[in-house]
């Protein structure tokens, strides 16, 4: 008997991903997985704050105490793999990458209340630094996201005019890479907690300031269809196998 289960990613969303580079899945993350990500996020912020306090500084790389945090690649030894390698993410990876999916990167991106900093227009692929097959970013909302609290804005392929990685330059004040200087504001992701905006690593995106009295927390696991390597052959980041030749291995 044929399955009557509604697929996580619809045919229209698959088409939008192919044509415009992104789509949104509102409210698909379970409360249990949301609780795990929020708990780990709080622990990580407390750890980074303690490190900055001990060093007598308020910035650490891209992190600005109480303002914005980029907490990357800390899933090992936590409960985050429960979500990273969940049935939900398996469906999403199959719909976008196909029969092969590897965890490439994961990080929390957090904006503090009333002062969460913005992030400039960029493509995620620009941070890899070497030619590669585009991968996917899964922008998972741990809080409701709005324009007021600094949600992400995505620039569809049809309006950007290219699917290729464009030249980026570094902003000396923030260390951000910037790759677009046009007038298009992009499409804002307005969604409740537990939603996933899935977009290609070649889609330009930015985010605004958090002007609300609440935190804006997002978790971003990223998956590639193959291990991504530097010119010297070393891995660019992780290459933890999730799907291999159509079979789930985690």
GUFITI-68283 format. One record per residue (C-alpha): z, y, x; residue number from 1; residue in three letters; chain. Coordinates in nm, 4 decimals. Layout:
<pts>
@up: Z	north: Y	east: X	resi: NUM	resn: ALA	chain: A
...
</pts>
This chain:
<pts>
@up: 0.0000	north: 0.0000	east: 0.0000	resi: 1	resn: UNK	chain: A
@up: -0.0898	north: 0.3430	east: 0.1338	resi: 2	resn: UNK	chain: A
@up: 0.1977	north: 0.5766	east: 0.2207	resi: 3	resn: UNK	chain: A
@up: 0.2645	north: 0.8621	east: -0.0185	resi: 4	resn: UNK	chain: A
@up: 0.4858	north: 1.0497	east: 0.2280	resi: 5	resn: UNK	chain: A
@up: 0.3772	north: 1.4086	east: 0.2714	resi: 6	resn: UNK	chain: A
@up: 0.2887	north: 1.4719	east: 0.6368	resi: 7	resn: UNK	chain: A
@up: 0.4990	north: 1.7256	east: 0.8248	resi: 8	resn: UNK	chain: A
@up: 0.1884	north: 1.9170	east: 0.9351	resi: 9	resn: UNK	chain: A
@up: -0.0711	north: 1.9652	east: 0.6627	resi: 10	resn: UNK	chain: A
@up: -0.4473	north: 1.9607	east: 0.7139	resi: 11	resn: UNK	chain: A
@up: -0.4531	north: 2.3381	east: 0.6596	resi: 12	resn: UNK	chain: A
@up: -0.1877	north: 2.3876	east: 0.9284	resi: 13	resn: UNK	chain: A
@up: -0.3795	north: 2.1635	east: 1.1686	resi: 14	resn: UNK	chain: A
@up: -0.6896	north: 2.3714	east: 1.1022	resi: 15	resn: UNK	chain: A
@up: -0.4971	north: 2.6942	east: 1.1580	resi: 16	resn: UNK	chain: A
@up: -0.3664	north: 2.5592	east: 1.4884	resi: 17	resn: UNK	chain: A
@up: -0.7188	north: 2.4727	east: 1.6038	resi: 18	resn: UNK	chain: A
@up: -0.8689	north: 2.8038	east: 1.4909	resi: 19	resn: UNK	chain: A
@up: -0.5872	north: 3.0529	east: 1.5505	resi: 20	resn: UNK	chain: A
@up: -0.3480	north: 2.8727	east: 1.7847	resi: 21	resn: UNK	chain: A
@up: -0.0347	north: 2.8563	east: 1.5695	resi: 22	resn: UNK	chain: A
@up: 0.1317	north: 2.7644	east: 1.2402	resi: 23	resn: UNK	chain: A
@up: 0.4761	north: 2.7831	east: 1.0795	resi: 24	resn: UNK	chain: A
@up: 0.6947	north: 2.5038	east: 0.9380	resi: 25	resn: UNK	chain: A
@up: 0.9671	north: 2.6731	east: 0.7300	resi: 26	resn: UNK	chain: A
@up: 1.3104	north: 2.5121	east: 0.7037	resi: 27	resn: UNK	chain: A
@up: 1.2233	north: 2.1668	east: 0.8401	resi: 28	resn: UNK	chain: A
@up: 1.5113	north: 2.1139	east: 1.0861	resi: 29	resn: UNK	chain: A
@up: 1.8075	north: 1.9129	east: 0.9576	resi: 30	resn: UNK	chain: A
@up: 2.1529	north: 2.0754	east: 0.9342	resi: 31	resn: UNK	chain: A
@up: 2.2855	north: 1.8169	east: 1.1813	resi: 32	resn: UNK	chain: A
@up: 2.0291	north: 1.9073	east: 1.4469	resi: 33	resn: UNK	chain: A
@up: 2.0835	north: 2.2789	east: 1.3840	resi: 34	resn: UNK	chain: A
@up: 2.4557	north: 2.2314	east: 1.4427	resi: 35	resn: UNK	chain: A
@up: 2.3922	north: 2.0519	east: 1.7740	resi: 36	resn: UNK	chain: A
@up: 2.1620	north: 2.3275	east: 1.9043	resi: 37	resn: UNK	chain: A
@up: 2.3986	north: 2.6050	east: 1.7986	resi: 38	resn: UNK	chain: A
@up: 2.6949	north: 2.4330	east: 1.9647	resi: 39	resn: UNK	chain: A
@up: 2.5120	north: 2.3799	east: 2.2950	resi: 40	resn: UNK	chain: A
@up: 2.3791	north: 2.7373	east: 2.2845	resi: 41	resn: UNK	chain: A
@up: 2.7303	north: 2.8806	east: 2.2486	resi: 42	resn: UNK	chain: A
@up: 2.8541	north: 2.6704	east: 2.5399	resi: 43	resn: UNK	chain: A
@up: 2.5669	north: 2.7866	east: 2.7610	resi: 44	resn: UNK	chain: A
@up: 2.6179	north: 3.1560	east: 2.6825	resi: 45	resn: UNK	chain: A
@up: 2.9891	north: 3.1267	east: 2.7640	resi: 46	resn: UNK	chain: A
@up: 2.9027	north: 2.9588	east: 3.0944	resi: 47	resn: UNK	chain: A
@up: 2.6504	north: 3.2265	east: 3.1944	resi: 48	resn: UNK	chain: A
@up: 2.8903	north: 3.5069	east: 3.0980	resi: 49	resn: UNK	chain: A
@up: 3.1601	north: 3.3501	east: 3.3138	resi: 50	resn: UNK	chain: A
@up: 2.9219	north: 3.3281	east: 3.6089	resi: 51	resn: UNK	chain: A
@up: 2.8223	north: 3.6943	east: 3.5736	resi: 52	resn: UNK	chain: A
@up: 3.1854	north: 3.8023	east: 3.5355	resi: 53	resn: UNK	chain: A
@up: 3.2822	north: 3.6102	east: 3.8483	resi: 54	resn: UNK	chain: A
@up: 3.0005	north: 3.7769	east: 4.0414	resi: 55	resn: UNK	chain: A
@up: 3.0794	north: 4.1209	east: 3.9012	resi: 56	resn: UNK	chain: A
@up: 2.7298	north: 4.1668	east: 3.7588	resi: 57	resn: UNK	chain: A
@up: 2.5759	north: 4.2099	east: 3.4133	resi: 58	resn: UNK	chain: A
@up: 2.2314	north: 4.0689	east: 3.4946	resi: 59	resn: UNK	chain: A
@up: 2.1278	north: 3.7310	east: 3.6303	resi: 60	resn: UNK	chain: A
@up: 1.7526	north: 3.6770	east: 3.6587	resi: 61	resn: UNK	chain: A
@up: 1.6090	north: 3.7470	east: 3.3136	resi: 62	resn: UNK	chain: A
@up: 1.9565	north: 3.7292	east: 3.1560	resi: 63	resn: UNK	chain: A
@up: 2.1353	north: 4.0494	east: 3.0511	resi: 64	resn: UNK	chain: A
@up: 2.4962	north: 3.9964	east: 2.9463	resi: 65	resn: UNK	chain: A
@up: 2.5434	north: 4.0464	east: 2.5731	resi: 66	resn: UNK	chain: A
@up: 2.1797	north: 4.1509	east: 2.5351	resi: 67	resn: UNK	chain: A
@up: 1.9411	north: 3.8644	east: 2.6026	resi: 68	resn: UNK	chain: A
@up: 1.9592	north: 3.5167	east: 2.7509	resi: 69	resn: UNK	chain: A
@up: 1.6966	north: 3.2725	east: 2.8738	resi: 70	resn: UNK	chain: A
@up: 1.8859	north: 2.9473	east: 2.9297	resi: 71	resn: UNK	chain: A
@up: 1.6355	north: 2.6939	east: 3.0568	resi: 72	resn: UNK	chain: A
@up: 1.6212	north: 2.3211	east: 3.1246	resi: 73	resn: UNK	chain: A
@up: 1.9808	north: 2.2298	east: 3.0568	resi: 74	resn: UNK	chain: A
@up: 1.9237	north: 1.9479	east: 2.8089	resi: 75	resn: UNK	chain: A
@up: 2.0299	north: 1.6679	east: 3.0387	resi: 76	resn: UNK	chain: A
@up: 2.3918	north: 1.5815	east: 2.9791	resi: 77	resn: UNK	chain: A
@up: 2.3926	north: 1.7436	east: 2.6346	resi: 78	resn: UNK	chain: A
@up: 2.3053	north: 1.6279	east: 2.2831	resi: 79	resn: UNK	chain: A
@up: 1.9810	north: 1.8285	east: 2.2803	resi: 80	resn: UNK	chain: A
@up: 1.7624	north: 1.5169	east: 2.3317	resi: 81	resn: UNK	chain: A
@up: 1.8670	north: 1.4095	east: 1.9809	resi: 82	resn: UNK	chain: A
@up: 1.6411	north: 1.6895	east: 1.8578	resi: 83	resn: UNK	chain: A
@up: 1.3867	north: 1.7006	east: 2.1412	resi: 84	resn: UNK	chain: A
@up: 1.2940	north: 1.3345	east: 2.0857	resi: 85	resn: UNK	chain: A
@up: 1.3501	north: 1.3223	east: 1.7091	resi: 86	resn: UNK	chain: A
@up: 1.1175	north: 1.1859	east: 1.4428	resi: 87	resn: UNK	chain: A
@up: 1.0457	north: 1.5461	east: 1.3422	resi: 88	resn: UNK	chain: A
@up: 0.9220	north: 1.6444	east: 1.6866	resi: 89	resn: UNK	chain: A
@up: 0.7248	north: 1.3225	east: 1.7181	resi: 90	resn: UNK	chain: A
@up: 0.5256	north: 1.4175	east: 1.4078	resi: 91	resn: UNK	chain: A
@up: 0.4699	north: 1.7699	east: 1.5359	resi: 92	resn: UNK	chain: A
@up: 0.3518	north: 1.6504	east: 1.8775	resi: 93	resn: UNK	chain: A
@up: 0.1133	north: 1.3954	east: 1.7270	resi: 94	resn: UNK	chain: A
@up: -0.0383	north: 1.6622	east: 1.5011	resi: 95	resn: UNK	chain: A
@up: -0.1009	north: 1.9063	east: 1.7859	resi: 96	resn: UNK	chain: A
@up: -0.1274	north: 1.7144	east: 2.1140	resi: 97	resn: UNK	chain: A
@up: -0.2426	north: 1.3724	east: 1.9974	resi: 98	resn: UNK	chain: A
@up: -0.1399	north: 1.0388	east: 2.1459	resi: 99	resn: UNK	chain: A
@up: 0.0357	north: 1.1750	east: 2.4552	resi: 100	resn: UNK	chain: A
@up: 0.3273	north: 1.4153	east: 2.4752	resi: 101	resn: UNK	chain: A
@up: 0.5649	north: 1.4993	east: 2.7585	resi: 102	resn: UNK	chain: A
@up: 0.8617	north: 1.7340	east: 2.7537	resi: 103	resn: UNK	chain: A
@up: 0.7524	north: 2.0131	east: 2.9862	resi: 104	resn: UNK	chain: A
@up: 1.0205	north: 2.2789	east: 2.9420	resi: 105	resn: UNK	chain: A
@up: 1.3052	north: 2.3721	east: 2.7097	resi: 106	resn: UNK	chain: A
@up: 1.5170	north: 2.6824	east: 2.6772	resi: 107	resn: UNK	chain: A
@up: 1.7315	north: 2.8953	east: 2.4520	resi: 108	resn: UNK	chain: A
@up: 1.6164	north: 3.2532	east: 2.3957	resi: 109	resn: UNK	chain: A
@up: 1.8980	north: 3.4657	east: 2.2563	resi: 110	resn: UNK	chain: A
@up: 1.9168	north: 3.8321	east: 2.1561	resi: 111	resn: UNK	chain: A
@up: 2.2585	north: 3.9931	east: 2.1273	resi: 112	resn: UNK	chain: A
@up: 2.3778	north: 4.2004	east: 1.8291	resi: 113	resn: UNK	chain: A
@up: 2.2408	north: 4.5561	east: 1.8078	resi: 114	resn: UNK	chain: A
@up: 2.1106	north: 4.5523	east: 2.1634	resi: 115	resn: UNK	chain: A
@up: 1.9025	north: 4.2421	east: 2.2087	resi: 116	resn: UNK	chain: A
@up: 1.6177	north: 4.3409	east: 2.4381	resi: 117	resn: UNK	chain: A
@up: 1.2502	north: 4.3092	east: 2.3540	resi: 118	resn: UNK	chain: A
@up: 1.0028	north: 4.0830	east: 2.5361	resi: 119	resn: UNK	chain: A
@up: 0.6519	north: 4.1925	east: 2.6295	resi: 120	resn: UNK	chain: A
@up: 0.3139	north: 4.0519	east: 2.5207	resi: 121	resn: UNK	chain: A
@up: 0.2406	north: 3.7398	east: 2.7233	resi: 122	resn: UNK	chain: A
@up: 0.0972	north: 3.3890	east: 2.7186	resi: 123	resn: UNK	chain: A
@up: 0.3323	north: 3.1077	east: 2.8163	resi: 124	resn: UNK	chain: A
@up: 0.0600	north: 2.9576	east: 3.0338	resi: 125	resn: UNK	chain: A
@up: 0.0736	north: 3.2670	east: 3.2560	resi: 126	resn: UNK	chain: A
@up: 0.4152	north: 3.1560	east: 3.3794	resi: 127	resn: UNK	chain: A
@up: 0.2795	north: 2.8212	east: 3.5037	resi: 128	resn: UNK	chain: A
@up: 0.0578	north: 2.9884	east: 3.7602	resi: 129	resn: UNK	chain: A
@up: -0.2050	north: 2.7148	east: 3.8009	resi: 130	resn: UNK	chain: A
@up: -0.4944	north: 2.6016	east: 3.5762	resi: 131	resn: UNK	chain: A
@up: -0.3812	north: 2.3459	east: 3.3199	resi: 132	resn: UNK	chain: A
@up: -0.4492	north: 2.2059	east: 2.9779	resi: 133	resn: UNK	chain: A
@up: -0.2717	north: 2.4211	east: 2.7132	resi: 134	resn: UNK	chain: A
@up: 0.0631	north: 2.2907	east: 2.5952	resi: 135	resn: UNK	chain: A
@up: 0.2684	north: 2.3752	east: 2.2856	resi: 136	resn: UNK	chain: A
@up: 0.5756	north: 2.5880	east: 2.2311	resi: 137	resn: UNK	chain: A
@up: 0.8029	north: 2.4952	east: 1.9410	resi: 138	resn: UNK	chain: A
@up: 0.9928	north: 2.8131	east: 1.8502	resi: 139	resn: UNK	chain: A
@up: 1.2919	north: 2.6762	east: 1.6584	resi: 140	resn: UNK	chain: A
@up: 1.5006	north: 2.9305	east: 1.4667	resi: 141	resn: UNK	chain: A
@up: 1.8771	north: 2.8806	east: 1.4849	resi: 142	resn: UNK	chain: A
@up: 1.9241	north: 3.1899	east: 1.2658	resi: 143	resn: UNK	chain: A
@up: 1.7154	north: 3.3561	east: 0.9973	resi: 144	resn: UNK	chain: A
@up: 1.4530	north: 3.5635	east: 1.1804	resi: 145	resn: UNK	chain: A
@up: 1.3166	north: 3.9001	east: 1.0680	resi: 146	resn: UNK	chain: A
@up: 1.1492	north: 4.2008	east: 1.2195	resi: 147	resn: UNK	chain: A
@up: 1.4916	north: 4.3693	east: 1.2232	resi: 148	resn: UNK	chain: A
@up: 1.6511	north: 4.1085	east: 1.4509	resi: 149	resn: UNK	chain: A
@up: 1.3673	north: 4.0708	east: 1.6972	resi: 150	resn: UNK	chain: A
@up: 1.1476	north: 3.7906	east: 1.5719	resi: 151	resn: UNK	chain: A
@up: 0.8354	north: 3.6760	east: 1.7550	resi: 152	resn: UNK	chain: A
@up: 0.4930	north: 3.8297	east: 1.6851	resi: 153	resn: UNK	chain: A
@up: 0.1850	north: 3.6134	east: 1.7424	resi: 154	resn: UNK	chain: A
@up: -0.1696	north: 3.7357	east: 1.8089	resi: 155	resn: UNK	chain: A
@up: -0.4205	north: 3.4876	east: 1.6599	resi: 156	resn: UNK	chain: A
@up: -0.7178	north: 3.3830	east: 1.8700	resi: 157	resn: UNK	chain: A
@up: -0.9624	north: 3.5493	east: 1.6312	resi: 158	resn: UNK	chain: A
@up: -0.8038	north: 3.8907	east: 1.6870	resi: 159	resn: UNK	chain: A
@up: -0.7349	north: 3.8520	east: 2.0568	resi: 160	resn: UNK	chain: A
@up: -1.0918	north: 3.7406	east: 2.1176	resi: 161	resn: UNK	chain: A
@up: -1.0234	north: 3.4612	east: 2.3660	resi: 162	resn: UNK	chain: A
@up: -0.8382	north: 3.1315	east: 2.4045	resi: 163	resn: UNK	chain: A
@up: -0.8269	north: 3.1657	east: 2.7825	resi: 164	resn: UNK	chain: A
@up: -0.5364	north: 3.2756	east: 2.9990	resi: 165	resn: UNK	chain: A
@up: -0.5788	north: 3.6445	east: 3.0720	resi: 166	resn: UNK	chain: A
@up: -0.4534	north: 3.8349	east: 3.3789	resi: 167	resn: UNK	chain: A
@up: -0.0872	north: 3.9370	east: 3.3568	resi: 168	resn: UNK	chain: A
@up: 0.1130	north: 4.1914	east: 3.5515	resi: 169	resn: UNK	chain: A
@up: 0.4867	north: 4.2020	east: 3.6168	resi: 170	resn: UNK	chain: A
@up: 0.6994	north: 4.4728	east: 3.4617	resi: 171	resn: UNK	chain: A
@up: 0.9256	north: 4.5878	east: 3.7497	resi: 172	resn: UNK	chain: A
@up: 1.2068	north: 4.6939	east: 3.5146	resi: 173	resn: UNK	chain: A
@up: 1.2417	north: 4.3674	east: 3.3211	resi: 174	resn: UNK	chain: A
@up: 1.0595	north: 4.1089	east: 3.5397	resi: 175	resn: UNK	chain: A
@up: 0.8518	north: 4.0220	east: 3.2304	resi: 176	resn: UNK	chain: A
@up: 0.4875	north: 3.9234	east: 3.2675	resi: 177	resn: UNK	chain: A
@up: 0.2634	north: 4.1385	east: 3.0451	resi: 178	resn: UNK	chain: A
@up: -0.0862	north: 4.0344	east: 2.9376	resi: 179	resn: UNK	chain: A
@up: -0.1897	north: 4.2541	east: 2.6447	resi: 180	resn: UNK	chain: A
@up: -0.1957	north: 4.6308	east: 2.6096	resi: 181	resn: UNK	chain: A
@up: -0.3917	north: 4.6768	east: 2.2879	resi: 182	resn: UNK	chain: A
@up: -0.2906	north: 4.8194	east: 1.9509	resi: 183	resn: UNK	chain: A
@up: -0.2724	north: 4.4992	east: 1.7420	resi: 184	resn: UNK	chain: A
@up: 0.0968	north: 4.4462	east: 1.6491	resi: 185	resn: UNK	chain: A
@up: 0.0489	north: 4.0721	east: 1.5882	resi: 186	resn: UNK	chain: A
@up: 0.1772	north: 3.8633	east: 1.2965	resi: 187	resn: UNK	chain: A
@up: 0.5592	north: 3.8492	east: 1.2667	resi: 188	resn: UNK	chain: A
@up: 0.7311	north: 3.5170	east: 1.2014	resi: 189	resn: UNK	chain: A
@up: 0.9672	north: 3.5741	east: 0.9077	resi: 190	resn: UNK	chain: A
@up: 1.1534	north: 3.2505	east: 0.8396	resi: 191	resn: UNK	chain: A
@up: 1.4934	north: 3.0988	east: 0.7634	resi: 192	resn: UNK	chain: A
@up: 1.7109	north: 2.9147	east: 1.0128	resi: 193	resn: UNK	chain: A
@up: 1.5761	north: 2.5683	east: 1.0827	resi: 194	resn: UNK	chain: A
@up: 1.2096	north: 2.6707	east: 1.0892	resi: 195	resn: UNK	chain: A
@up: 0.9575	north: 2.5971	east: 1.3635	resi: 196	resn: UNK	chain: A
@up: 0.6740	north: 2.8241	east: 1.4702	resi: 197	resn: UNK	chain: A
@up: 0.4431	north: 2.6042	east: 1.6743	resi: 198	resn: UNK	chain: A
@up: 0.1901	north: 2.7787	east: 1.8987	resi: 199	resn: UNK	chain: A
@up: -0.0365	north: 2.7071	east: 2.1906	resi: 200	resn: UNK	chain: A
@up: 0.0593	north: 2.8226	east: 2.5386	resi: 201	resn: UNK	chain: A
@up: -0.2502	north: 3.0443	east: 2.5388	resi: 202	resn: UNK	chain: A
@up: -0.1470	north: 3.2428	east: 2.2280	resi: 203	resn: UNK	chain: A
@up: -0.0262	north: 3.5938	east: 2.3097	resi: 204	resn: UNK	chain: A
@up: 0.3160	north: 3.6721	east: 2.1681	resi: 205	resn: UNK	chain: A
@up: 0.5947	north: 3.9260	east: 2.1981	resi: 206	resn: UNK	chain: A
@up: 0.9312	north: 3.9995	east: 2.0381	resi: 207	resn: UNK	chain: A
@up: 1.1155	north: 4.3146	east: 1.9388	resi: 208	resn: UNK	chain: A
@up: 1.4696	north: 4.4481	east: 1.9633	resi: 209	resn: UNK	chain: A
@up: 1.7557	north: 4.3019	east: 1.7633	resi: 210	resn: UNK	chain: A
@up: 1.8822	north: 4.5974	east: 1.5599	resi: 211	resn: UNK	chain: A
@up: 2.1212	north: 4.3922	east: 1.3424	resi: 212	resn: UNK	chain: A
@up: 2.4945	north: 4.3224	east: 1.3987	resi: 213	resn: UNK	chain: A
@up: 2.4257	north: 3.9501	east: 1.4366	resi: 214	resn: UNK	chain: A
@up: 2.2968	north: 3.7205	east: 1.7117	resi: 215	resn: UNK	chain: A
@up: 1.9363	north: 3.6004	east: 1.7013	resi: 216	resn: UNK	chain: A
@up: 1.9147	north: 3.2573	east: 1.8574	resi: 217	resn: UNK	chain: A
@up: 1.6042	north: 3.0458	east: 1.9136	resi: 218	resn: UNK	chain: A
@up: 1.5527	north: 2.7128	east: 2.0888	resi: 219	resn: UNK	chain: A
@up: 1.2156	north: 2.6367	east: 2.2506	resi: 220	resn: UNK	chain: A
@up: 1.1201	north: 2.2844	east: 2.3533	resi: 221	resn: UNK	chain: A
@up: 0.7687	north: 2.2776	east: 2.4993	resi: 222	resn: UNK	chain: A
@up: 0.5474	north: 1.9698	east: 2.5232	resi: 223	resn: UNK	chain: A
@up: 0.2314	north: 1.8995	east: 2.7206	resi: 224	resn: UNK	chain: A
@up: -0.0325	north: 1.6306	east: 2.6741	resi: 225	resn: UNK	chain: A
@up: -0.0043	north: 1.5363	east: 3.0410	resi: 226	resn: UNK	chain: A
@up: 0.2275	north: 1.6086	east: 3.3332	resi: 227	resn: UNK	chain: A
@up: 0.1635	north: 1.9617	east: 3.4622	resi: 228	resn: UNK	chain: A
@up: 0.1481	north: 1.9899	east: 3.8404	resi: 229	resn: UNK	chain: A
@up: 0.1287	north: 2.2599	east: 4.1035	resi: 230	resn: UNK	chain: A
@up: -0.1538	north: 2.2646	east: 4.3622	resi: 231	resn: UNK	chain: A
@up: 0.0713	north: 2.0703	east: 4.6039	resi: 232	resn: UNK	chain: A
@up: 0.0977	north: 1.7895	east: 4.3495	resi: 233	resn: UNK	chain: A
@up: 0.4612	north: 1.8516	east: 4.2610	resi: 234	resn: UNK	chain: A
@up: 0.5594	north: 1.8768	east: 3.8956	resi: 235	resn: UNK	chain: A
@up: 0.5591	north: 2.2303	east: 3.7567	resi: 236	resn: UNK	chain: A
@up: 0.8715	north: 2.1468	east: 3.5524	resi: 237	resn: UNK	chain: A
@up: 0.9676	north: 1.8351	east: 3.3559	resi: 238	resn: UNK	chain: A
@up: 0.7308	north: 1.5569	east: 3.2617	resi: 239	resn: UNK	chain: A
@up: 0.9583	north: 1.3392	east: 3.0504	resi: 240	resn: UNK	chain: A
@up: 0.7363	north: 1.0995	east: 2.8514	resi: 241	resn: UNK	chain: A
@up: 0.7784	north: 1.1080	east: 2.4735	resi: 242	resn: UNK	chain: A
@up: 0.4481	north: 0.9641	east: 2.3492	resi: 243	resn: UNK	chain: A
@up: 0.2227	north: 0.7578	east: 2.5760	resi: 244	resn: UNK	chain: A
@up: -0.1088	north: 0.6209	east: 2.4477	resi: 245	resn: UNK	chain: A
@up: 0.0132	north: 0.6629	east: 2.0934	resi: 246	resn: UNK	chain: A
@up: 0.3426	north: 0.4795	east: 2.1471	resi: 247	resn: UNK	chain: A
@up: 0.6798	north: 0.6496	east: 2.1335	resi: 248	resn: UNK	chain: A
@up: 0.8715	north: 0.5762	east: 2.4519	resi: 249	resn: UNK	chain: A
@up: 1.1850	north: 0.7862	east: 2.3839	resi: 250	resn: UNK	chain: A
</pts>
